[in-house]
Amino acid sequence: MKPSVSPSQFHKALVQDLFPQPPMLEEAFCLMLLLHACPLRLNGQAQVDGQAQGFSEITSRHAAEVAASLFPEGEESHAAYWYWRCWNEDKSIYEVIENPPDRLIPVLKRIRLRIESHPWVDRLLDEDWDLLCKLE
């Protein structure tokens, strides 16, 4: 990641560090779920303009923009594609957060570990949704 990043660009910079190659679609969806449901705490190495020490959960629209930033072309490169997946699939994003399907739990665990392995990230937190405790 750049030596210093603006808070408005942090999530895109973070995921581009985490995924030098575009992720599988299920991984991108799980990334959106985690960023939308879990606050993110940074560690002392983080260099975010304004000395941000963490971020609240991001909106589903912002999560869609972040996911789209990982794809250089195709429908996946558009935030509308990811936003549609949040609200128009078989279950809404909130139903999945409240009760993650068994097939997504290993992917969510893997993406959580990837996020928490970034040198600037301390950890993801459960706050409103308790998604992380469902992964244990």
C-alpha positions in Angstrom: 0.0 0.0 0.0 1.2 3.5 -0.6 3.0 5.1 2.4 -0.1 7.2 3.2 -3.6 6.7 1.9 -6.7 8.9 2.2 -9.6 7.5 4.3 -11.9 7.7 1.2 -9.6 5.5 -0.8 -8.5 3.1 2.1 -10.8 0.2 1.4 -10.0 0.1 -2.4 -6.3 0.3 -1.6 -6.6 -2.4 1.0 -8.4 -4.9 -1.2 -6.0 -4.2 -4.1 -3.1 -5.1 -1.8 -4.9 -8.2 -0.7 -5.9 -9.4 -4.2 -3.2 -8.7 -6.8 -5.2 -10.9 -9.1 -9.0 -10.7 -9.3 -10.6 -13.0 -6.8 -13.2 -15.6 -7.4 -16.7 -14.2 -7.5 -17.6 -15.9 -4.2 -14.5 -14.4 -2.6 -15.4 -10.9 -3.7 -19.0 -11.4 -2.4 -17.6 -12.6 1.0 -15.2 -9.6 1.1 -18.2 -7.3 0.6 -20.1 -9.1 3.4 -17.2 -8.7 5.9 -16.5 -5.0 5.0 -20.2 -4.2 5.3 -20.8 -6.1 8.5 -17.6 -5.6 10.5 -15.7 -2.5 11.7 -12.0 -2.6 10.9 -9.4 -1.7 13.4 -5.9 -0.6 12.2 -2.6 -1.1 14.0 0.2 1.3 14.7 1.8 0.7 11.3 -1.1 2.0 9.3 -0.5 5.3 7.6 -3.9 6.8 6.8 -4.3 10.5 6.3 -5.7 12.0 9.5 -4.2 9.2 11.6 -7.4 7.1 11.3 -7.2 4.1 13.7 -10.1 2.2 12.1 -13.2 2.3 10.0 -16.8 1.6 10.7 -18.7 -0.8 8.5 -19.0 0.5 5.0 -22.3 0.8 3.1 -23.4 -1.9 0.7 -22.9 0.6 -2.2 -19.3 1.4 -1.0 -18.7 -2.4 -0.7 -20.0 -2.8 -4.2 -17.5 -0.2 -5.4 -14.7 -1.8 -3.5 -15.5 -5.2 -5.0 -15.8 -3.8 -8.6 -12.3 -2.1 -8.2 -10.8 -5.6 -8.2 -11.9 -6.4 -11.7 -10.3 -4.7 -14.7 -13.1 -5.5 -17.1 -16.4 -7.2 -17.6 -19.6 -6.9 -15.7 -17.8 -7.5 -12.4 -15.9 -4.3 -12.9 -19.2 -2.3 -12.3 -20.4 -1.5 -8.9 -24.0 -2.1 -10.1 -23.2 -5.7 -10.7 -22.1 -6.2 -7.1 -24.9 -4.1 -5.6 -27.4 -6.2 -7.5 -25.9 -9.3 -6.0 -26.4 -7.9 -2.6 -30.1 -7.3 -3.0 -31.4 -9.5 -5.9 -29.9 -12.9 -5.4 -31.8 -15.7 -3.6 -31.1 -14.0 -0.3 -30.3 -10.4 0.5 -27.0 -9.5 2.0 -28.6 -9.1 5.4 -30.0 -12.6 5.4 -26.6 -14.0 4.5 -24.9 -12.0 7.2 -27.4 -13.1 9.8 -27.3 -16.8 8.7 -24.3 -17.5 6.4 -24.9 -20.6 4.3 -22.5 -23.5 5.1 -20.9 -23.2 1.7 -19.8 -19.6 2.4 -18.4 -20.1 5.9 -15.0 -21.5 4.7 -14.7 -18.6 2.2 -15.6 -16.0 4.8 -13.0 -17.5 7.2 -10.4 -17.3 4.4 -11.2 -13.7 3.5 -11.2 -12.7 7.1 -7.7 -14.2 7.6 -6.5 -12.5 4.5 -7.8 -9.1 5.7 -6.4 -9.5 9.2 -3.0 -10.6 7.7 -2.5 -7.2 6.1 0.3 -5.3 7.8 -1.9 -2.3 8.6 -4.9 -4.3 10.0 -5.2 -5.2 13.6 -8.5 -7.1 13.2 -12.1 -7.1 12.1 -14.7 -6.7 14.9 -18.2 -7.9 15.5 -20.5 -5.1 16.4 -24.1 -5.1 15.1 -24.2 -8.3 13.1 -22.1 -10.8 15.1 -20.9 -12.3 11.8 -17.5 -13.3 13.0 -18.7 -15.4 15.9 -20.7 -17.4 13.3 -17.4 -18.3 11.6 -15.8 -19.9 14.7 
